[in-house]
């Protein structure tokens, strides 16, 4: 898949650098952009989802200057806010302790990858900065019961 948007780039970065073993290996996780697929998560054998949404705000632009030995280069930097949601279904008949541990492992893995990586698209390189370590927004009063962590990320990239 060719990466054309920052959200797709974040999703591809997460999938390519995912280091957890089964049952949380890359092949066991549904990576996508947009929002949770409720039909997918509603299936009894649903795998966890890592979904990237954004940009949540209009990019903020500012002027910058970079000096080099030969000449100064001017460029614009911009950033947008993106949200990475981790969704994990609590299986019926369980208390959710195992799933809660899995969701925490997934949250830690996302933060690790974001701290170490950058996205390269055909037009630019984007550097990611986590704005938080993820907040729990679990949906335990619904059927099926879902564990959810939301991690906010700032994307910095060179413009034109």
Kinemage of the C-alpha trace (Angstrom):
@kinemage 1
@onewidth
@group {chain A} dominant
@subgroup {mainchain}
@vectorlist {calphas} color= white
{ca unk a 1} P 0.000 0.000 0.000
{ca unk a 2} L 1.383 3.385 -0.969
{ca unk a 3} L 1.364 5.832 1.909
{ca unk a 4} L -0.164 9.131 0.843
{ca unk a 5} L -1.464 10.659 4.092
{ca unk a 6} L 0.101 11.188 7.494
{ca unk a 7} L -2.586 8.979 9.104
{ca unk a 8} L -1.761 6.148 6.665
{ca unk a 9} L 1.928 6.712 7.381
{ca unk a 10} L 1.405 6.421 11.135
{ca unk a 11} L -0.616 3.227 10.653
{ca unk a 12} L 2.053 1.749 8.342
{ca unk a 13} L 4.824 2.753 10.773
{ca unk a 14} L 3.044 0.990 13.632
{ca unk a 15} L 2.413 -2.180 11.589
{ca unk a 16} L 5.986 -2.327 10.241
{ca unk a 17} L 7.625 -1.892 13.657
{ca unk a 18} L 5.215 -3.865 15.842
{ca unk a 19} L 7.291 -6.085 18.107
{ca unk a 20} L 4.802 -7.978 20.259
{ca unk a 21} L 4.450 -11.755 20.044
{ca unk a 22} L 1.252 -13.766 19.556
{ca unk a 23} L -1.538 -13.283 20.391
{ca unk a 24} L -0.610 -9.611 19.837
{ca unk a 25} L 1.688 -10.062 16.814
{ca unk a 26} L 1.302 -7.899 13.699
{ca unk a 27} L -0.761 -10.595 11.966
{ca unk a 28} L -3.144 -10.637 14.953
{ca unk a 29} L -3.839 -6.875 14.914
{ca unk a 30} L -6.099 -4.949 12.527
{ca unk a 31} L -4.241 -1.705 11.625
{ca unk a 32} L -6.305 0.949 9.833
{ca unk a 33} L -7.205 4.628 9.570
{ca unk a 34} L -10.512 6.298 10.405
{ca unk a 35} L -12.510 4.917 13.322
{ca unk a 36} L -13.181 1.574 14.982
{ca unk a 37} L -14.954 -0.953 12.784
{ca unk a 38} L -17.866 -1.887 15.054
{ca unk a 39} L -18.847 -4.821 12.801
{ca unk a 40} L -15.295 -6.172 13.021
{ca unk a 41} L -15.073 -5.733 16.805
{ca unk a 42} L -18.578 -7.216 17.186
{ca unk a 43} L -17.457 -10.596 15.878
{ca unk a 44} L -16.836 -13.248 18.513
{ca unk a 45} L -13.301 -13.872 17.218
{ca unk a 46} L -12.469 -10.192 16.667
{ca unk a 47} L -8.820 -9.259 16.743
{ca unk a 48} L -7.613 -6.066 18.421
{ca unk a 49} L -7.589 -2.881 16.347
{ca unk a 50} L -5.098 -0.006 16.168
{ca unk a 51} L -6.835 2.846 14.360
{ca unk a 52} L -5.291 6.216 13.424
{ca unk a 53} L -7.570 9.260 13.076
{ca unk a 54} L -6.702 12.746 11.972
{ca unk a 55} L -5.667 15.348 11.549
{ca unk a 56} L -7.881 16.419 14.428
{ca unk a 57} L -6.920 20.093 14.035
{ca unk a 58} L -5.845 22.291 11.164
{ca unk a 59} L -2.077 22.264 10.838
{ca unk a 60} L -0.331 25.207 12.456
{ca unk a 61} L 2.414 26.659 10.270
{ca unk a 62} L 5.413 28.705 11.220
{ca unk a 63} L 8.446 30.079 9.415
{ca unk a 64} L 11.860 28.647 10.143
{ca unk a 65} L 15.412 29.026 8.930
{ca unk a 66} L 18.145 26.450 8.803
{ca unk a 67} L 21.755 27.477 8.309
{ca unk a 68} L 24.326 25.398 6.523
{ca unk a 69} L 27.967 25.942 5.638
{ca unk a 70} L 27.173 26.898 2.053
{ca unk a 71} L 23.878 28.793 2.396
{ca unk a 72} L 20.825 29.369 4.528
{ca unk a 73} L 17.685 27.423 3.646
{ca unk a 74} L 14.229 28.645 4.571
{ca unk a 75} L 11.372 26.270 5.164
{ca unk a 76} L 7.985 26.029 6.786
{ca unk a 77} L 7.188 23.487 9.443
{ca unk a 78} L 3.679 22.426 10.252
{ca unk a 79} L 2.037 20.091 12.644
{ca unk a 80} L -1.256 18.331 12.915
{ca unk a 81} L -2.698 16.399 15.804
{ca unk a 82} L -3.517 12.732 15.236
{ca unk a 83} L -5.147 10.215 17.552
{ca unk a 84} L -4.218 6.550 17.769
{ca unk a 85} L -6.949 4.406 19.300
{ca unk a 86} L -6.306 0.905 20.570
{ca unk a 87} L -9.447 -1.223 20.709
{ca unk a 88} L -9.633 -4.643 22.340
{ca unk a 89} L -12.750 -6.694 22.959
{ca unk a 90} L -13.311 -8.389 26.321
{ca unk a 91} L -14.481 -11.893 25.545
{ca unk a 92} L -17.848 -12.937 26.961
{ca unk a 93} L -17.644 -14.922 30.173
{ca unk a 94} L -14.309 -13.455 31.265
{ca unk a 95} L -13.500 -10.765 33.828
{ca unk a 96} L -11.261 -8.917 31.351
{ca unk a 97} L -8.000 -9.178 33.309
{ca unk a 98} L -6.115 -10.855 30.439
{ca unk a 99} L -7.513 -8.392 27.904
{ca unk a 100} L -6.602 -5.459 30.154
{ca unk a 101} L -3.012 -6.694 30.268
{ca unk a 102} L -3.012 -7.052 26.451
{ca unk a 103} L -4.393 -3.526 25.990
{ca unk a 104} L -1.677 -2.135 28.265
{ca unk a 105} L 1.019 -4.008 26.300
{ca unk a 106} L -0.389 -2.577 23.056
{ca unk a 107} L -0.426 0.961 24.495
{ca unk a 108} L 3.205 0.632 25.552
{ca unk a 109} L 4.148 -0.720 22.107
{ca unk a 110} L 2.493 2.204 20.301
{ca unk a 111} L 4.299 4.725 22.509
{ca unk a 112} L 7.627 2.901 21.962
{ca unk a 113} L 7.232 2.992 18.175
{ca unk a 114} L 6.152 6.646 18.110
{ca unk a 115} L 9.151 7.621 20.241
{ca unk a 116} L 11.559 5.799 17.906
{ca unk a 117} L 10.135 6.347 14.438
{ca unk a 118} L 9.420 8.760 11.656
{ca unk a 119} L 7.302 8.448 8.522
{ca unk a 120} L 8.649 8.800 5.007
{ca unk a 121} L 6.120 9.531 2.273
{ca unk a 122} L 6.909 10.415 -1.349
{ca unk a 123} L 6.731 14.123 -0.490
{ca unk a 124} L 8.166 14.514 3.020
{ca unk a 125} L 9.516 13.066 6.234
{ca unk a 126} L 7.286 13.416 9.277
{ca unk a 127} L 8.549 13.264 12.847
{ca unk a 128} L 6.125 12.197 15.554
{ca unk a 129} L 5.919 13.434 19.129
{ca unk a 130} L 3.542 11.771 21.603
{ca unk a 131} L 1.475 14.423 23.405
{ca unk a 132} L 0.488 11.927 26.102
{ca unk a 133} L 1.083 8.322 27.114
{ca unk a 134} L -2.487 7.292 26.352
{ca unk a 135} L -5.638 7.662 28.324
{ca unk a 136} L -8.104 4.915 29.111
{ca unk a 137} L -11.555 5.394 27.566
{ca unk a 138} L -12.887 1.904 28.138
{ca unk a 139} L -16.465 1.099 27.118
{ca unk a 140} L -17.458 -1.435 29.755
{ca unk a 141} L -21.165 -0.578 29.794
{ca unk a 142} L -21.694 -1.744 26.191
{ca unk a 143} L -22.030 -5.112 24.551
{ca unk a 144} L -19.467 -6.237 23.619
{ca unk a 145} L -17.334 -4.700 26.362
{ca unk a 146} L -14.377 -2.832 24.844
{ca unk a 147} L -11.068 -1.651 26.202
{ca unk a 148} L -9.803 1.503 24.525
{ca unk a 149} L -6.696 3.628 24.882
{ca unk a 150} L -6.398 6.940 23.057
{ca unk a 151} L -2.899 8.296 22.367
{ca unk a 152} L -2.489 11.809 20.970
{ca unk a 153} L 0.410 12.414 18.584
{ca unk a 154} L 1.808 15.605 17.053
{ca unk a 155} L 3.159 15.260 13.503
{ca unk a 156} L 5.891 17.708 12.438
{ca unk a 157} L 6.838 17.867 8.798
{ca unk a 158} L 8.548 20.060 6.286
{ca unk a 159} L 6.302 22.022 3.939
{ca unk a 160} L 7.290 22.828 0.364
